[in-house]
Amino acid sequence: MKVCTRITRWREASGLTQADLARSVGISASAVSQWESGQTQPSHSNVDAIVKALGISLPKFWGALPAKRKSGKKAA
């Protein structure tokens, strides 16, 4: 699974917007958008900051993905 998909799925599962994640990582929301669209890739240090912001471990980030959220429904 591509890193862009991992960032998107974990961010959505955490209930964060791109702007929320960007603030936590210390980057711009447009950088998060570029990561999630696959235009660019985060550095190793940014991946570390992403998992910290998401409250998950690095192995969990690279492991099984959370279920994709259905539009308009909150995760249980």
C-alpha positions in Angstrom: 0.0 0.0 0.0 1.3 3.4 -0.9 2.3 5.9 1.7 -0.3 8.4 0.3 -3.1 6.0 1.0 -1.7 5.2 4.5 -1.6 8.9 5.5 -5.1 9.5 4.2 -6.7 6.4 5.9 -5.0 6.9 9.2 -5.7 10.7 9.2 -9.4 10.0 8.5 -9.6 7.2 11.1 -8.2 9.7 13.6 -10.8 12.2 12.8 -8.3 14.9 11.7 -8.5 17.2 8.7 -5.5 17.9 6.5 -5.1 21.2 8.3 -5.2 19.5 11.7 -2.5 17.1 10.7 -0.4 19.8 9.1 -0.5 21.9 12.3 0.6 18.9 14.4 3.4 18.1 12.1 4.5 21.7 11.6 4.0 21.9 7.9 1.4 23.4 5.5 -1.9 21.9 4.7 -0.9 21.9 1.0 2.0 19.7 1.8 -0.4 17.1 3.4 -2.6 17.4 0.3 0.4 16.7 -1.9 1.4 13.7 0.2 -2.1 12.3 0.1 -2.5 12.8 -3.7 0.9 11.1 -4.3 2.5 14.3 -5.8 5.2 14.2 -3.2 6.4 12.0 -0.3 7.0 12.9 3.3 10.6 12.7 4.6 11.4 10.1 7.2 11.3 12.7 9.9 7.9 13.8 8.7 6.6 10.2 8.8 7.8 10.1 12.4 5.9 13.3 13.1 2.8 12.0 11.3 2.5 8.9 13.4 3.1 10.9 16.6 0.3 13.3 15.6 -2.0 10.4 14.8 -1.2 8.7 18.2 -0.1 5.5 16.6 3.2 3.6 16.4 5.3 3.4 13.3 4.8 -0.4 13.0 1.0 0.2 13.2 1.2 2.9 10.5 2.9 0.4 8.2 0.7 -2.5 9.2 -3.0 -3.2 8.5 -5.0 -0.1 7.5 -8.1 1.0 9.4 -11.4 0.4 7.6 -12.3 3.1 5.1 -14.9 5.5 6.6 -18.2 5.8 4.8 -19.1 9.3 3.8 -21.2 11.0 6.4 -20.8 8.4 9.1 -18.5 8.6 12.2 -16.2 5.8 13.1 -17.2 3.8 16.2 
